[in-house]
Amino acid sequence: MRISFLSLLMLFFLQSPAQMPLYGGRIKPEQANMDIRHYTISLSADIQQKSISGNTVIDLILAQATNTLLFDLMNDLQVAKVWVNGKLTPFTHSDHVITVNSPIVLPAGKTSVKVQYSGKPHIAVRPPWEDGFTWTTDSTGHPWVAITAEGTGGKIYFPCKDHPSDEPNEGVDMFITVPKGLVVAGPGLLQKVTTKKNSSTFHWKTNYTINNYSIVFNVGDYDVVSKTYTTVDGHQVPMQFYVLKYHANKAPHHLDLLEKMAQVKEKYFGEYPWAKEKIGIVETPHLGMEHQTMNAYGNNFRYTKVGGEDYDGLMDHEFGHEWWGNKVTVKDWADFWIHEGIGSYGDALYILDKEGEQAYINHFKQGRFGIANEKPLVQGKDIDEETAYIGDIYTKGSFFMHTLRYVISDDNIFFPALKKLSTAPQYTYDNLVNTDDVEQLFSSASGKNLKPLFDFYLHTTKKLEVHVTPMRNNKYRIQLDNFDSPLPLDIATENGKQKIMADKKGVAITSTVLPVVDPDAFYLKRVIYE
């Protein structure tokens, strides 16, 4: 049996992380007033002291005039000074929030804030499931530093508006200074390395919109192993692996596998989203995490087989977030299943592409046993990341997409709609999405009202109840007990499988044996036999 990345994740998921500041939830009015445009992060990392120092410049647009600005930054770090539009400005820093109190009214429009700070950032005890810095060494004794921030957000180490509804539309510049000889891996493209006597400063830049938890860097004794990837649209993109030097011989094969993953992702989701920058991965001391154009990889080159070829399920899953989470991004963590559920469905599509339909079906027949179904996938509105992060956003979210494909019953509709979700401007980059957007897209594409299906499986923990009642003359009535609309349903009898449209009224079938309902497990269901 193939052991998937999701199975490994669930083993760790059952362990509760330490309490950290929340990420997301109901946005504060003072922050809703700010539209973040760009971050410039300039920091020095003191490896021995496990500390950072420097400043972050936040460029933003105010919707309305105000005296008050709010930024998130964990209390582990100490703020020395704040400038607003070049002028020193009073502030307070408590409860992980910087409150900037301007003595003059800041007019609507562009504002620039610079925050000088330093300190020892929070250390991750169990990364990537608990956020923070990892200060460690590789097996040759060289310093190795990693940051994970998905659950807590960028406030782990830089002042920001830490809410999923807003991302820096004009990207990020990062100037990270480390001891000479070490290498910094970051998002976007490396602009320049400036080396002085004992230190080197790496300037990384992305012009794309980027979510806060992807604004991270990693430090190590890295080699950069590269190849060129040609996208489905013909663009040539550098593919780079920031790999520990003693693993550099493993990198070319790993990049070959990543290339195959990219080709499958592009088949179903469209061109690689960051074609003007790079496809990047970096070796980390933790298992892995999706970080835009520089995915963290710590699976130690452990491969399974798909289609008779080496396959790294963790890398495939994290790479899929370049589309689901990074390009298609939710504005509220309540809709987190879109990132993880559709991303995990992409893992199954790799199996479909390499091993065929039956292997894909078998994947979900096994995967349904990993669905806890204790809470709805969509738990309301204005949900923080910790509340939204339940195991079912992976397993049930992916299974729901499997169900949706079956209900639509036409791959010439389902797959183009899926690709539209990951390519059309109204759903991507600066335009954030929610569950209603996904439902309306698939309903429109299929010509079916799919809202009842979305509501049933995403907003409740119900399972489809199918009632099988024997009647005279080898007949059975198949009916839905708890779903109001007709649904397609496979029934297996002595004559093989047939598809019916089942509803609450019931449909009669003829069979000399007890019929099997939904033998290929397209639904989460409970079958009631009389």
FIKE-570345 format. One line per 8 residues: for each residue x, y, z of C-alpha. Coordinates in nm, 2 decimals, always signed. Each point is the difference from the previous one (the first is absolute). Layout:
BEGIN
X,Y,Z | ...
% end
This chain:
BEGIN
+0.00,+0.00,+0.00 | +0.13,+0.34,-0.09 | +0.06,+0.22,+0.31 | -0.10,+0.35,-0.09 | +0.13,+0.33,+0.12 | -0.35,+0.06,+0.15 | +0.03,-0.31,+0.21 | +0.32,+0.13,+0.14
-0.14,+0.34,+0.06 | -0.30,-0.14,+0.19 | +0.24,-0.18,+0.24 | +0.15,+0.34,+0.09 | -0.34,+0.18,-0.02 | -0.13,-0.19,+0.30 | +0.26,+0.17,+0.22 | -0.13,+0.34,+0.11
+0.24,+0.29,-0.05 | +0.09,+0.25,+0.27 | -0.22,+0.31,+0.03 | +0.10,+0.27,-0.24 | -0.15,+0.33,-0.11 | -0.29,-0.05,-0.24 | +0.03,+0.05,-0.37 | -0.31,+0.13,-0.17
-0.34,+0.02,+0.15 | -0.21,+0.32,+0.01 | +0.21,+0.28,-0.13 | +0.05,+0.32,+0.21 | -0.15,+0.31,-0.15 | +0.34,+0.18,+0.02 | +0.15,-0.27,-0.22 | -0.29,-0.03,-0.24
+0.08,+0.37,-0.08 | +0.34,-0.10,-0.13 | +0.08,-0.15,-0.33 | +0.36,-0.14,+0.01 | +0.19,+0.05,-0.32 | +0.36,-0.10,+0.08 | +0.24,-0.11,+0.27 | +0.37,+0.07,+0.01
+0.16,-0.23,+0.27 | +0.36,+0.08,+0.09 | +0.14,-0.23,+0.27 | +0.33,-0.14,+0.14 | -0.01,-0.35,+0.15 | +0.23,-0.06,+0.29 | +0.04,-0.38,-0.01 | +0.17,-0.04,+0.33
-0.24,+0.22,+0.19 | -0.30,-0.13,-0.19 | -0.12,+0.35,-0.05 | -0.09,+0.24,-0.28 | +0.03,+0.38,-0.03 | -0.09,+0.26,-0.26 | -0.31,+0.16,-0.14 | -0.31,-0.05,-0.22
-0.15,+0.26,-0.22 | -0.37,-0.04,-0.07 | -0.15,+0.19,-0.30 | -0.38,+0.02,+0.02 | -0.30,+0.19,-0.12 | -0.25,+0.14,+0.25 | -0.37,-0.02,-0.10 | -0.09,+0.28,+0.25
+0.19,+0.26,+0.20 | +0.11,-0.12,+0.34 | +0.23,+0.06,+0.30 | +0.05,-0.37,+0.08 | +0.18,-0.29,-0.18 | +0.01,-0.35,+0.13 | +0.27,-0.26,-0.10 | +0.05,-0.35,+0.13
+0.34,-0.10,+0.15 | +0.06,-0.26,+0.27 | +0.11,+0.12,+0.35 | +0.32,-0.20,-0.03 | +0.14,+0.29,-0.20 | +0.06,+0.34,+0.13 | -0.09,+0.31,-0.20 | +0.24,+0.29,+0.04
-0.14,+0.27,-0.24 | -0.28,+0.06,-0.25 | +0.00,+0.25,-0.28 | -0.31,+0.10,-0.19 | +0.07,+0.17,-0.33 | +0.36,+0.07,+0.13 | -0.10,+0.15,+0.33 | +0.05,-0.17,+0.34
-0.34,-0.09,+0.14 | -0.12,-0.12,+0.34 | -0.10,-0.36,+0.03 | -0.08,-0.28,+0.25 | +0.08,-0.37,-0.04 | -0.20,-0.25,+0.20 | -0.21,-0.31,-0.05 | +0.19,-0.06,-0.32
-0.13,+0.32,-0.15 | +0.18,+0.33,-0.09 | -0.23,+0.29,+0.04 | +0.13,+0.31,-0.18 | -0.15,+0.32,+0.13 | +0.06,+0.28,-0.25 | -0.02,+0.35,+0.16 | -0.13,+0.13,-0.34
-0.28,-0.15,-0.21 | +0.13,-0.22,-0.27 | -0.20,+0.07,-0.32 | -0.15,-0.26,-0.22 | +0.25,-0.13,-0.25 | +0.36,-0.11,+0.01 | +0.18,-0.04,+0.33 | +0.34,-0.15,+0.08
+0.09,-0.14,+0.34 | +0.34,-0.11,+0.11 | +0.04,-0.22,+0.31 | +0.34,-0.06,+0.16 | +0.02,-0.30,+0.23 | +0.21,-0.29,+0.13 | -0.01,-0.30,+0.23 | -0.02,-0.37,+0.01
-0.29,-0.12,-0.21 | -0.22,-0.29,+0.12 | +0.16,-0.34,-0.03 | -0.20,-0.27,-0.16 | -0.02,-0.31,+0.22 | -0.17,-0.22,-0.26 | +0.03,+0.15,-0.35 | -0.18,+0.03,-0.23
-0.30,-0.07,+0.22 | +0.11,+0.26,+0.25 | +0.13,+0.32,-0.14 | +0.32,+0.18,+0.06 | +0.38,+0.00,-0.06 | +0.20,-0.32,-0.01 | +0.37,+0.06,+0.08 | +0.19,-0.31,-0.04
+0.30,-0.15,-0.19 | +0.03,-0.25,-0.29 | +0.19,-0.32,+0.04 | +0.33,+0.17,-0.09 | -0.05,+0.26,+0.28 | -0.09,+0.30,-0.22 | -0.28,+0.23,+0.12 | -0.34,-0.08,-0.14
-0.29,+0.24,+0.06 | -0.37,-0.04,-0.11 | -0.32,+0.20,+0.06 | -0.35,-0.14,+0.00 | -0.30,+0.23,+0.04 | -0.32,-0.14,-0.16 | -0.19,-0.03,+0.32 | +0.11,+0.33,+0.16
+0.09,+0.21,-0.30 | +0.28,+0.24,-0.08 | -0.02,+0.17,+0.34 | +0.24,-0.28,+0.11 | +0.28,+0.23,-0.11 | -0.12,+0.31,-0.19 | -0.26,+0.27,+0.07 | -0.29,-0.04,-0.24
-0.38,+0.00,-0.04 | -0.03,-0.37,+0.08 | -0.34,-0.09,-0.16 | -0.07,-0.22,-0.29 | -0.22,+0.26,-0.16 | +0.29,+0.22,-0.10 | +0.33,-0.07,-0.17 | +0.27,+0.24,-0.12
-0.11,+0.05,-0.36 | +0.33,+0.13,-0.11 | +0.20,-0.27,+0.17 | +0.30,-0.01,+0.24 | +0.36,+0.09,+0.01 | +0.21,-0.19,+0.25 | +0.36,+0.10,+0.10 | +0.12,-0.28,+0.23
+0.36,+0.02,+0.15 | +0.16,-0.32,+0.12 | +0.36,-0.10,+0.08 | +0.22,-0.03,-0.30 | +0.00,-0.34,-0.16 | -0.37,-0.07,+0.07 | -0.27,+0.02,-0.26 | -0.35,+0.16,+0.03
-0.29,-0.15,-0.20 | -0.31,+0.22,-0.04 | -0.30,+0.07,-0.22 | +0.01,+0.15,-0.34 | +0.33,+0.06,-0.18 | +0.35,+0.06,+0.16 | +0.10,+0.35,-0.10 | +0.34,+0.04,+0.15
+0.24,-0.14,+0.26 | +0.22,+0.26,+0.18 | +0.29,-0.15,+0.20 | +0.20,+0.20,+0.25 | +0.27,-0.12,+0.23 | -0.20,-0.24,+0.21 | -0.35,+0.01,-0.14 | -0.21,-0.03,-0.31
-0.33,+0.17,-0.08 | -0.24,-0.17,-0.23 | -0.26,+0.21,-0.18 | -0.31,-0.20,-0.10 | -0.28,+0.16,-0.19 | -0.35,-0.10,-0.11 | -0.23,+0.22,-0.20 | -0.30,-0.23,+0.04
-0.26,+0.01,+0.26 | +0.11,-0.23,+0.29 | -0.17,-0.13,+0.31 | +0.17,+0.09,+0.33 | +0.10,-0.35,+0.11 | +0.19,-0.04,-0.33 | +0.22,+0.30,+0.09 | +0.27,-0.20,+0.16
+0.36,-0.08,-0.05 | +0.23,-0.30,+0.07 | +0.37,+0.00,+0.07 | +0.24,-0.28,-0.06 | +0.32,-0.14,-0.15 | -0.18,-0.03,-0.33 | +0.10,-0.09,-0.35 | -0.24,+0.12,-0.28
-0.08,-0.28,-0.25 | -0.19,+0.13,-0.30 | -0.17,-0.10,-0.32 | -0.24,+0.18,-0.24 | -0.36,-0.08,+0.00 | -0.22,+0.08,-0.31 | -0.36,+0.07,+0.11 | -0.31,-0.12,-0.18
-0.02,+0.35,-0.16 | +0.36,-0.02,-0.12 | +0.17,+0.23,+0.26 | +0.34,-0.10,+0.13 | +0.02,+0.01,+0.38 | +0.31,-0.07,+0.21 | -0.06,-0.30,+0.23 | +0.23,+0.02,+0.30
+0.07,-0.22,+0.30 | +0.18,+0.16,+0.29 | +0.13,-0.33,+0.14 | +0.25,-0.07,+0.27 | +0.34,-0.05,-0.16 | +0.04,-0.36,+0.11 | -0.34,-0.08,-0.17 | +0.08,+0.18,-0.33
+0.04,-0.33,-0.18 | -0.36,-0.09,+0.07 | -0.14,+0.33,-0.13 | +0.00,-0.07,-0.38 | -0.22,-0.30,+0.04 | -0.23,+0.18,+0.24 | -0.04,+0.29,-0.25 | -0.09,-0.25,-0.27
-0.28,-0.12,+0.22 | -0.11,+0.35,+0.07 | -0.01,+0.07,-0.37 | -0.24,-0.29,-0.05 | -0.22,+0.13,+0.28 | +0.00,+0.34,-0.16 | -0.11,-0.14,-0.33 | -0.30,-0.18,+0.16
-0.09,+0.31,+0.21 | +0.00,+0.21,-0.32 | -0.22,-0.25,-0.18 | -0.28,+0.04,+0.25 | +0.07,+0.35,+0.15 | +0.16,+0.20,-0.27 | +0.35,+0.15,-0.03 | +0.23,+0.02,+0.30
-0.12,+0.32,+0.17 | +0.33,+0.17,+0.06 | +0.15,-0.05,-0.35 | +0.18,+0.34,+0.01 | +0.20,-0.11,+0.31 | +0.10,-0.36,+0.08 | -0.10,-0.34,+0.11 | +0.19,-0.03,+0.33
+0.04,-0.25,+0.28 | +0.23,+0.02,+0.30 | +0.12,-0.28,+0.23 | -0.12,+0.06,+0.36 | +0.03,-0.17,+0.34 | -0.37,-0.03,+0.02 | -0.23,-0.22,-0.22 | -0.12,+0.26,-0.24
-0.23,+0.30,-0.07 | -0.13,+0.19,-0.30 | +0.18,+0.32,-0.05 | -0.05,+0.19,-0.32 | +0.28,-0.07,-0.25 | +0.21,-0.16,+0.27 | -0.17,-0.30,+0.15 | +0.15,-0.15,+0.31
+0.11,-0.36,-0.04 | +0.11,-0.23,+0.28 | -0.12,-0.35,-0.10 | +0.36,-0.13,-0.04 | -0.05,-0.13,-0.35 | -0.23,-0.28,+0.11 | -0.19,-0.11,-0.31 | -0.29,-0.23,-0.06
-0.11,-0.12,-0.35 | -0.28,+0.14,-0.22 | -0.03,-0.14,-0.35 | +0.32,-0.20,+0.06 | +0.21,+0.32,+0.06 | +0.14,+0.17,+0.31 | -0.25,+0.24,+0.16 | +0.02,+0.23,+0.30
-0.35,+0.06,+0.13 | +0.11,+0.27,+0.23 | +0.17,+0.21,-0.27 | -0.30,-0.05,-0.24 | -0.24,+0.12,+0.27 | +0.20,+0.30,+0.10 | +0.07,+0.09,-0.36 | -0.37,-0.01,-0.07
-0.05,+0.29,+0.23 | +0.16,+0.22,-0.26 | -0.34,-0.01,-0.16 | -0.22,-0.08,+0.31 | +0.08,+0.24,+0.28 | +0.25,+0.23,-0.18 | -0.17,+0.08,-0.33 | -0.35,-0.09,+0.11
-0.02,+0.14,+0.35 | -0.29,+0.02,+0.24 | -0.09,+0.33,+0.17 | -0.12,-0.18,+0.32 | +0.15,-0.30,+0.16 | -0.36,-0.14,+0.02 | +0.06,-0.11,-0.36 | +0.33,-0.17,+0.07
-0.12,-0.32,-0.17 | +0.05,+0.17,-0.34 | +0.37,+0.01,+0.06 | +0.05,-0.34,+0.16 | -0.29,-0.19,-0.15 | +0.04,+0.09,-0.36 | +0.38,-0.01,+0.05 | -0.04,-0.36,+0.13
-0.23,-0.08,-0.29 | +0.29,+0.10,-0.22 | +0.20,-0.27,+0.16 | -0.26,-0.25,-0.11 | +0.01,+0.14,-0.35 | +0.36,-0.10,-0.02 | -0.11,-0.36,+0.07 | -0.27,+0.04,-0.26
+0.25,+0.12,-0.26 | +0.27,-0.26,+0.07 | -0.20,-0.31,+0.09 | -0.35,+0.05,-0.13 | -0.36,+0.03,+0.11 | -0.02,-0.31,+0.21 | +0.31,+0.09,+0.21 | -0.16,+0.35,+0.05
-0.32,-0.16,+0.12 | +0.19,-0.24,+0.23 | +0.18,+0.30,+0.15 | -0.33,+0.15,+0.11 | -0.15,-0.33,+0.11 | +0.29,-0.02,+0.25 | +0.02,+0.37,+0.07 | -0.36,+0.02,+0.13
+0.10,-0.20,+0.31 | +0.22,+0.30,+0.10 | -0.30,+0.24,+0.02 | -0.09,+0.08,+0.36 | -0.32,+0.20,-0.09 | -0.02,+0.15,+0.34 | -0.03,+0.36,-0.11 | -0.12,+0.17,-0.32
+0.27,+0.10,-0.24 | -0.15,+0.35,-0.01 | -0.06,+0.10,+0.36 | -0.15,+0.35,-0.06 | +0.16,+0.33,-0.08 | +0.30,+0.20,+0.14 | +0.17,-0.32,+0.12 | +0.37,+0.00,+0.12
+0.25,-0.25,-0.15 | +0.02,-0.21,+0.32 | -0.37,-0.06,+0.01 | -0.02,-0.07,-0.38 | +0.29,-0.24,+0.00 | -0.15,-0.34,+0.04 | +0.11,-0.32,-0.17 | -0.31,-0.02,-0.21
+0.09,+0.31,-0.20 | +0.25,-0.24,-0.17 | -0.19,-0.33,-0.01 | -0.36,+0.10,-0.02 | +0.08,+0.31,-0.21 | +0.17,-0.22,-0.26 | -0.27,-0.27,+0.02 | -0.26,+0.27,-0.06
+0.17,+0.10,-0.33 | -0.01,-0.37,-0.09 | -0.38,+0.00,+0.07 | -0.04,+0.32,-0.20 | +0.16,-0.15,-0.30 | -0.23,-0.30,+0.02 | -0.32,+0.21,+0.05 | +0.09,+0.22,-0.30
+0.05,-0.32,-0.19 | +0.19,+0.16,-0.29 | +0.38,+0.05,+0.00 | -0.04,+0.24,-0.29 | -0.18,+0.23,+0.25 | +0.16,-0.08,+0.33 | +0.37,+0.03,-0.10 | -0.04,+0.33,-0.20
-0.19,+0.15,+0.29 | +0.27,-0.11,+0.24 | +0.26,+0.16,-0.23 | -0.20,+0.32,-0.02 | +0.00,+0.02,+0.38 | +0.38,-0.01,-0.01 | +0.05,+0.23,-0.30 | -0.28,+0.26,-0.04
+0.10,+0.35,+0.13 | -0.31,+0.02,+0.23 | +0.12,-0.29,+0.21 | +0.38,+0.05,+0.00 | +0.29,+0.21,+0.12 | -0.15,+0.33,+0.15 | -0.36,-0.13,-0.02 | -0.06,-0.22,+0.31
-0.28,-0.27,+0.01 | -0.24,-0.18,+0.22 | -0.21,-0.31,-0.01 | -0.29,+0.17,-0.17 | +0.22,+0.10,-0.28 | +0.10,-0.36,-0.06 | -0.36,-0.12,+0.02 | -0.13,+0.26,-0.24
+0.27,-0.08,-0.25 | -0.07,-0.37,-0.01 | -0.38,+0.06,+0.00 | +0.03,+0.23,-0.29 | +0.23,-0.23,-0.20 | -0.21,-0.31,+0.06 | -0.34,+0.16,-0.04 | -0.10,-0.16,+0.33
-0.08,+0.15,+0.34 | +0.28,-0.14,+0.20 | -0.05,+0.22,+0.30 | -0.19,-0.27,+0.19 | +0.29,-0.24,-0.05 | +0.25,+0.26,+0.12 | -0.21,+0.09,+0.30 | -0.06,-0.36,+0.09
+0.37,-0.12,-0.01 | +0.18,+0.32,+0.09 | -0.23,+0.17,+0.25 | -0.12,-0.31,+0.19 | +0.14,-0.33,+0.11 | -0.28,-0.20,-0.15 | +0.05,-0.31,-0.21 | -0.23,-0.08,-0.29
-0.26,-0.25,+0.12 | -0.11,-0.25,-0.26 | -0.29,-0.23,+0.08 | -0.03,-0.34,-0.17 | -0.34,-0.16,+0.03 | -0.08,-0.35,-0.14 | -0.32,-0.04,-0.20 | -0.18,-0.28,-0.18
+0.13,-0.16,-0.32 | +0.37,+0.06,+0.06 | -0.04,+0.37,+0.02 | +0.16,+0.25,+0.24 | -0.08,+0.36,+0.07 | +0.30,+0.23,+0.03 | -0.07,+0.34,+0.16 | +0.18,+0.29,+0.16
-0.11,+0.06,+0.36 | +0.17,+0.33,+0.08 | +0.07,+0.18,-0.33 | -0.27,+0.20,-0.18 | +0.14,+0.01,-0.35 | +0.06,-0.30,-0.24 | +0.35,-0.14,-0.02 | +0.17,-0.24,-0.23
+0.07,-0.33,+0.17 | +0.17,-0.32,-0.11 | -0.17,-0.33,+0.08 | +0.17,-0.33,-0.04 | -0.21,-0.31,-0.07 | +0.05,-0.34,-0.16 | +0.00,+0.19,-0.34 | +0.28,+0.23,+0.10
-0.02,+0.37,+0.08 | -0.28,+0.23,-0.10 | -0.04,+0.37,+0.07 | -0.33,+0.13,+0.12 | -0.12,+0.34,+0.11 | -0.11,-0.05,+0.36 | -0.22,+0.23,+0.20 | -0.23,+0.00,+0.30
-0.28,-0.16,-0.18 | +0.20,-0.30,-0.09 | +0.10,-0.19,-0.32 | -0.09,-0.36,-0.06 | +0.27,-0.24,-0.14 | -0.01,-0.37,-0.08 | +0.26,-0.23,+0.15 | +0.02,-0.37,+0.11
+0.27,+0.09,+0.25 | +0.02,+0.26,+0.26 | +0.11,+0.32,-0.18 | +0.32,+0.18,+0.10 | -0.04,+0.38,+0.03 | +0.29,+0.22,-0.13 | +0.25,-0.29,-0.02 | +0.28,+0.23,-0.10
-0.06,+0.24,+0.29 | -0.07,+0.33,-0.17 | -0.20,+0.12,+0.30 | +0.05,+0.01,+0.38 | -0.31,-0.19,+0.08 | -0.20,-0.24,+0.22 | -0.20,-0.27,-0.17 | -0.31,-0.13,+0.19
-0.12,-0.35,-0.11 | -0.34,-0.12,+0.11
% end
